Amino acid sequence: MIDWLQCMEWLRALTHNMVCAGYEQGGRDACQVLCTGISAVRAGGKGCCGVGCCGNRCRMLRSVCCALSGALGGFYCLVVSATGLANGPLCQDTSMNWRYPFKEISYLGNSTLWDECVRPAQVVLWNVVLFSVTLGLGALELALCGVQAVNGLLGTLCGDCRKPTERQGEGL
């Protein structure tokens, strides 16, 4: 996390709802996290875990770690989406001031309040649709990663259900 005031110097559009994360020197991004997760989830093969039952358990444990990482991402998406829906959009109101007019009131059930935002046009509808979709996708990601974490944990503790003769010749 980078200090908010320092980040505000770099990015003038930063608002109080945002956080600033990364490295001051740059050069690192989310792709490095994705590549690690993708390489860790392999179906079979020798890899660093080896062949056989112990290798399968090792890969299942790595699958649990990746699922938990994905679950954290899903939870973060839920929090950001819920905050975006609760606060409403930053817009120019009828008195021509840029502010969050719905921060103190509930606007989701009363679409007549949406006329409070003059510019950008239809920003309230856009805000509601965007954050509703991301809220649903975050919940789906959290659920799927939770199921995968349980599946991987069971595979780690119990092993796979194949007979030793079915595992022969396994690997790359």
C-alpha positions as CSV (number, residue, x, y, z in Angstrom):
1,M,0.0,0.0,0.0
2,I,1.3,3.4,-0.9
3,D,0.5,6.5,1.3
4,W,-2.7,8.1,0.1
5,L,-1.3,11.6,0.1
6,Q,1.7,10.5,-2.0
7,C,-0.6,8.7,-4.4
8,M,-2.7,11.9,-4.6
9,E,0.4,13.7,-5.9
10,W,0.7,11.2,-8.7
11,L,-2.9,10.8,-9.6
12,R,-5.1,13.9,-9.1
13,A,-8.3,12.0,-9.8
14,L,-7.9,9.9,-6.7
15,T,-10.9,10.1,-4.3
16,H,-11.3,9.2,-0.7
17,N,-13.0,5.9,-1.7
18,M,-9.9,4.7,-3.4
19,V,-6.7,3.0,-2.2
20,C,-3.3,3.2,-3.8
21,A,-1.4,-0.1,-4.1
22,G,1.7,-1.1,-6.0
23,Y,5.4,-0.3,-6.0
24,E,6.8,3.2,-6.4
25,Q,9.5,1.9,-8.8
26,G,6.8,0.2,-10.9
27,G,7.5,-2.9,-13.0
28,R,5.2,-5.3,-11.2
29,D,1.6,-6.0,-11.9
30,A,-1.2,-8.5,-11.4
31,C,0.0,-10.6,-14.3
32,Q,2.8,-12.0,-12.1
33,V,0.2,-13.2,-9.6
34,L,-1.9,-14.8,-12.4
35,C,1.1,-16.5,-13.9
36,T,2.0,-18.1,-10.6
37,G,-1.5,-19.3,-10.0
38,I,-1.8,-20.7,-13.5
39,S,1.5,-22.6,-13.3
40,A,0.6,-24.0,-9.9
41,V,-2.6,-25.7,-11.0
42,R,-1.4,-28.5,-13.2
43,A,-3.4,-31.7,-13.7
44,G,-0.8,-34.5,-13.1
45,G,2.8,-34.6,-14.2
46,K,6.1,-34.7,-12.3
47,G,6.7,-31.0,-11.7
48,C,8.2,-30.0,-8.4
49,C,5.7,-32.2,-6.6
50,G,6.8,-35.5,-8.1
51,V,4.7,-38.5,-9.3
52,G,2.2,-40.6,-7.5
53,C,0.1,-40.1,-4.4
54,C,2.4,-37.6,-2.7
55,G,2.7,-35.6,-5.9
56,N,-1.1,-35.4,-6.2
57,R,-1.5,-34.3,-2.6
58,C,1.2,-31.6,-3.2
59,R,-0.6,-30.3,-6.3
60,M,-4.0,-30.4,-4.4
61,L,-2.4,-28.3,-1.6
62,R,-1.2,-25.8,-4.2
63,S,-4.7,-25.7,-5.6
64,V,-6.0,-24.8,-2.2
65,C,-3.5,-21.9,-2.0
66,C,-4.6,-20.6,-5.4
67,A,-8.3,-21.0,-4.5
68,L,-7.8,-19.0,-1.3
69,S,-6.0,-16.3,-3.3
70,G,-9.0,-16.2,-5.7
71,A,-11.4,-16.1,-2.7
72,L,-9.6,-13.0,-1.4
73,G,-10.0,-11.4,-4.8
74,G,-13.7,-12.3,-4.8
75,F,-14.1,-10.8,-1.3
76,Y,-12.3,-7.6,-2.4
77,C,-14.7,-7.4,-5.4
78,L,-17.7,-7.7,-3.1
79,V,-16.4,-5.0,-0.8
80,V,-15.6,-2.6,-3.6
81,S,-19.0,-3.2,-5.3
82,A,-21.0,-2.9,-2.1
83,T,-19.2,0.4,-1.3
84,G,-19.8,1.7,-4.8
85,L,-23.5,0.9,-4.6
86,A,-23.9,2.3,-1.1
87,N,-22.1,5.6,-1.9
88,G,-23.5,6.2,-5.4
89,P,-21.7,7.9,-8.1
90,L,-19.6,11.1,-8.1
91,C,-21.7,13.5,-10.2
92,Q,-22.5,17.1,-10.8
93,D,-25.8,17.8,-8.9
94,T,-28.5,20.3,-9.7
95,S,-26.6,23.1,-7.9
96,M,-23.7,22.4,-10.3
97,N,-21.4,21.0,-7.6
98,W,-19.4,17.8,-8.0
99,R,-20.1,15.5,-5.0
100,Y,-21.6,12.2,-3.9
101,P,-25.3,13.2,-3.4
102,F,-26.4,9.8,-2.3
103,K,-23.8,9.1,0.3
104,E,-26.2,9.8,3.2
105,I,-29.4,8.6,1.7
106,S,-30.7,5.3,0.2
107,Y,-31.2,5.9,-3.5
108,L,-31.4,2.4,-4.9
109,G,-35.1,1.9,-4.2
110,N,-36.2,5.4,-5.3
111,S,-35.3,6.2,-8.9
112,T,-36.8,9.6,-8.7
113,L,-33.8,10.7,-6.6
114,W,-31.6,9.8,-9.6
115,D,-32.4,13.1,-11.2
116,E,-30.2,14.8,-8.6
117,C,-27.3,13.9,-10.8
118,V,-27.1,16.1,-13.9
119,R,-23.7,15.2,-15.3
120,P,-22.6,12.8,-16.6
121,A,-25.9,11.8,-18.1
122,Q,-27.4,8.5,-16.8
123,V,-24.4,8.0,-14.4
124,V,-26.6,6.7,-11.6
125,L,-28.0,3.9,-13.9
126,W,-24.5,3.1,-15.1
127,N,-23.2,3.0,-11.5
128,V,-26.1,0.7,-10.3
129,V,-25.7,-1.7,-13.3
130,L,-21.8,-1.8,-13.1
131,F,-21.6,-2.4,-9.4
132,S,-24.5,-4.9,-9.4
133,V,-22.8,-7.0,-12.0
134,T,-19.5,-6.9,-10.3
135,L,-21.2,-7.7,-6.9
136,G,-22.7,-10.8,-8.5
137,L,-19.5,-11.8,-10.2
138,G,-17.6,-11.3,-6.9
139,A,-20.1,-13.5,-5.1
140,L,-19.8,-16.2,-7.8
141,E,-16.0,-16.0,-7.7
142,L,-16.0,-16.3,-3.9
143,A,-18.4,-19.3,-4.0
144,L,-16.4,-21.2,-6.8
145,C,-13.1,-20.6,-5.0
146,G,-14.6,-21.8,-1.8
147,V,-15.8,-25.0,-3.4
148,Q,-12.4,-25.5,-5.0
149,A,-10.6,-24.9,-1.6
150,V,-12.8,-27.5,0.1
151,N,-12.2,-29.9,-2.8
152,G,-8.5,-29.3,-2.7
153,L,-8.3,-29.7,1.0
154,L,-10.2,-33.0,0.8
155,G,-7.8,-34.1,-1.9
156,T,-4.8,-33.1,0.2
157,L,-6.0,-34.9,3.3
158,C,-7.6,-38.0,1.8
159,G,-5.6,-38.3,-1.5
160,D,-7.2,-39.4,-4.7
161,C,-9.5,-42.4,-5.0
162,R,-7.6,-44.3,-7.7
163,K,-6.0,-47.6,-7.1
164,P,-2.2,-47.8,-7.4
165,T,-2.5,-49.7,-10.7
166,E,-4.5,-46.9,-12.2
167,R,-1.8,-44.4,-11.3
168,Q,1.0,-46.2,-13.1
169,G,2.6,-44.4,-16.0
170,E,1.2,-41.1,-14.7
171,G,3.3,-38.0,-15.4
172,L,4.9,-36.1,-18.2
